[in-house]
Amino acid sequence: MSKFRIVHYINQFYAGIGGEDKADVQPEKRDGIVGPGMAFRGALADVAEIVGTVFCGDNYMNDHSEEACATVLEMIRSYQPDLVLVGPAFNAGRYGMACGMVAKMVDENLHIPVVGGIYEENPGADMYRRYAYFVPTTNAASGMRKAVPEMAAMVKKVLAGEEIRDGYLKKGLRQNYFAEERGSKRAVDMLLKKINGEEFVTEYPMPVFDRVEPQPAIKDITKARIALVSSGGPVPKGNPDHIESSSASKFGKYCLKDIDDFTPENGQTAHGGYDPVYANQDLDRVLPLDVVKEMVRDGEIGSLHDYWYATVGNGTAVASAKKFAAAIAEQLLADHVDGVILTST
């Protein structure tokens, strides 16, 4: 009995090419198994084999998505697979986006199933879950031992043509069904229960948003120490910390002591979600350093904190944003900052 053919998509790190310094590697393919494919080989040995591995640098895949996707598609097609395996990406934002793009491309062009592994709050999960059976994983790669058998089990179910009801992030696809009562009656029944203070269950689950209580107003702004923080990607020229243009995995802390005004020579934006031309011409448009320093000189603000903090909000996972915020807030409190000017785009 011949085994099913699988192609595995991974990034440059799992391919053994390198880390951030190799994130611009263009798509390549290798026959057989590479990296984490070794773990899948044993789990799938009785039904399938990984006949080829395709990999690409996370930055290249996200920054040149159209070109990279076309190349990756042809590489996958060359192996004539029955299924494509992507990841697991865990909570690596750019890797998750790349896995999602590959899943979408395969689903729409090759019309074969895709199985992947991804953390639920990875931005790639929300954007691309409809194109694959994404098994939920832990936040970090330390969950690889748990992810592999669960992904392998999903692969087997898909290849066997089983009806799959759970074990993956729901795709959000709508299916028609016949209800016992028509929608207008169900809506009125829910409204009456709400008016009467009775319990009812909505048929359309509402999103849950954080509620942040405003802090008390600063009593005397002329004596306050103010910091600048931004999710608009304002960084020193050259982006020294290599903050990603999308799905940021980090934030930066940069010194303001010797800067009174941003220029094209000392600042730029790392953000990939808006046209960077005007921000690169004058970064004060994103982070108003010139105006704040003028206000300090005029005595309208007590002082400006010596450092600014920056990240990119474009596609960044909520879990990552919360982690950044907690770390930045801890440092600001330690430095006795009284207030923050928080800018976005």
N, C-alpha and C positions, 0 to 999 in steps of 0.2 A: 504494500500500500504506500503510495507516494505521500509525502508530507506537504502540508501547506507552506507556501513561501511567504516570508515576512521580510520587510525592509525596516530598519531601525534608524530614526532620526535623532541625533544628539548634537550638543554644542561643542565648541573647541576645547573646553575644559575636560569633558568626559571622553573626548577623543584622544586626550593625552597630548594635545598640541601646546597648551599653555593657558594661563588665566587671562586677566584683563589686558596684558600686553599683546595677546594674540586674538583679541575680540574682533579684529577686523579681517580675520582669515576668510577668504572666499570659499564657496561650496566645494567640497570634495567628496569622493565616494571611494569605499574600499569593499572588496568582496569579503563576505563572511562577517564575523563578529569583531566588534571593537568596544573596549571599555565595559560599561554596564551590561552589554549584550551577553557577556560571560555568565552573569547571574540568571539571565532569562533562558539560556540554553538548556540548563538542567530542568528548569520548571516546565519547559515546553517540548522537551525531547520526544515525547510520545506522539505529538500531533503536528509539530511545525518546526521549521528551522529558519534562522536568520540568514538569508542568502546575501545580504548586502547592508552596509551601513553608510548613511549619508550624514555629513556634518558641515556646520558652518559657524563662523564667529557670530556671537550674539549682536555685536554692534553692526556688523556688515548686514546681517539679516534684517535688522530693524531700520537701518539707515538707507539701505538699497533694496527695500522689500520687493518691488516689482521685478527687478532684474534677478535678485537672489531666488525668489520663488519660482521663476520660470526655469532657472538652471536646476534647482533642487527637484522640480517636477520631472524633468527629463531624466535626471539621474535615478529617481525612484522608478519611473516607467521602464527604464532599461532592464530592471530585474524581474519584470512581470510578476509583481507580488499579488498575493491574495489578501493581504492585510498590511497596514503600516502601523508601526509602533513608534510613539513619540515620547521622549523624556525617560524618566520622570523629571519634571522641572522644579518641583517643590514650590518655594516662594521666590525663586529667582525671576524677577519681573521680565527682563529682556528675553530670557530663555523660555519663559512661559508664553510670551507673545510670539516667539519664533515657532514654538510647537503648535500654537493655535493657528498661525498662518499656514503652516504645512498641512495641518488637519483640514482646513478650509479648502486649500488648493487640491488636495487629494480627493476630498469628498465631491467637489464640483467638477473635477476633470477626469479622474480615474474611476469614480463611482465604486470604490471599494471601502470597507470599513477601516476606521482608525481607532486605536486604543491608546490612551495616554495616562499619565499620572501628574497631578497638579494640586497645589494647595488652594483651598477654596477662595481665599482672598487675593490670589495672584491675579493681576489685571487680565492676563490671558484667559483665565477661567470664564469671567463674565462675557468677554468679547467673542470667544470661540467655542464655548461649551456645546453649542448645537451641532458642531461638525464632527464630534468624536465621543467615544465613551471614555470620559475623563474620570479615572478613579481618584477619589480624594486622598491626599497624602498629608504628611506632617509638614510643618513650616520649613524644616531644614533637611539637608541631605542625610542627616543621622537616621532618618526614617527609611533609608533605602531597603533594609532587610524586611521591613513590613510591606513596603510598596511593591516590591518585585513579585512575591507570590499572589498578591491581590490583583495586580495587573495581569499576570499570567493566567489567573483564573478567569478574568474577564475575556482575555483573548480566546481561551478555549470555548467559552460560552458563545462568543460571537461566531467563531469558525464552525461551531456545531449547529448554528442556526437556531439556538434556543431563544425563547422569549425572555427578554431581560427587563426586570422590573426594578431592581435596586442595585446598589454597589457602585454607582457612578453619579456624577453631578448631573442633575436633571437638565435636559437639553432646552427646556422652555418652548418646545414645539406644541402648538395647539392641536387638539384632536376633537372632532365633532362627536357628540353623543346625544341621545334622546333622554331628556329629563322627564320625570313624572308630571311636573307642573311647569308651566311656561314662565319665562323670566319676569314678566311684569308682576305676576302674583307673588313670586318669590321675593321680589324687591319690596313690594308693599308689606309683606309679612315681616321682613327684616325691619322695615321702618317702624311698624307698629310695635314690635318688640323693643326697639330702641326708645321710642316715645314712652313706653310703659316701664322702662327700666329693667326689662327682662334680658337675659343672656341670648346672644345670637352669634352666629359664625358667618363672617363675610365669605363670599365666594371668590373674592379677589384680595389676597393678602396684601396689607399695606406695608410699605417700607418703614423701617425703624431708624430714626435719626437721633444722634446724640443731642442732648440739651446742655448747653454750657451757661451757667449763671454768670452774668457780668460781674466783674470785680468792682469794688467801690472806686469812685472817681479819685484821681490824684488831687490832693488838697491844694498843693502849690506847685504847679508845673515849672515855675522858675527855679525851683530847687531840685527838680527830679532828674534822675539819671535815666536816659532813654536809649534803647537798643533798636537796631534795625534787623529785621528778619524777613525773608522772602521765599516764596515758592515759585518765583518767576525766573529762577536760574541765574541771578546775577553773580558772576564769579570773576576773579582776577584774569587778566589776559592770558590765554593759553589753557584755561580750565585745569589748574594744576592737580586737582583731585579726581579728574576724569569723571565728574558727575554725569550720569547718563542723560541723554536728551529726552528719554521717555522711560517710565517705570524705574525711577531712581532707586538705587539700593543704598544711598548714603546722603549725608549733608556735609557742607563745608563750613569752616570757621576761618574768617579772614580779617587781617589787621587793617584798621582805618587810621592809625596814628599819623601817617605821612600822606594821606590823601584828603584833599579838600574838595576835589571835583573829579568826576569820572570823565575819561576821554577814551577815544578809540585805542590809545596806547596802553591804558592800564586796566580796562574792564571790558567784559563781553557777557553775553547770555549763553547759557548751556541749554536753554529750553528748546525743545523741538516741536512745540505745539502752536507756535505763532511765528510770523515773519520776523526774523531777528534783526533786520536791517536797521531799524530805528533804535533798537536797544543797543546794538553794537556801536552805533554812532555816538550815543550818549546814554550810558547806563543809568544816569540819574532819572531817566524816564521810568525805570523799573524800581530803582532804589534811590529815593530822593536825598542823597547825601549832601548835595550842594545847598539845598534849602534848609535842611536840618542844621548844618554847620553855621549857616548864616543866622538862624534863630538862636543858636547857642551864643554866638558873638554879640547878638543884640540883647541878650539876657532874657529872651522869651522862654528858653529851656535851660535847665540847670547845667546839664552836661550830656555828651554823647558817649555811649559805651565804646571802648576801643576796638571792638570786634563786631563784624556782621556775620550772620548765619544765612546760608542759602541752600536750597535744594530745588528740585524740579517736580512740580505737582502733576505734570502730564502723564496720565496712565499709572501713577504710583499707587500701589496697593494701600488700602485704608490701614491695614496693620502696620505697614512700614511707616506711614505718615504719623501714626500715633507714637510709634517708637522714636522717631526723630523728634517729635514735639516734646516728649518726656525728657529726652536727653538734653535738648536745648534749654528747656525750662529749668532743669536742675542746675545747669551752668549759669544761667542768668540770675537765678536766686542766690547762688554762691557768690556772684559778683555784685550783689546788692543793686540790681537794676530795678527801677521803680515802674517802668512801663515800656511797652514795645510798640513800634510802628510795624505792622505786618502787611506786606504788600503782595499782591498776586498779579495776574495778567488779564 
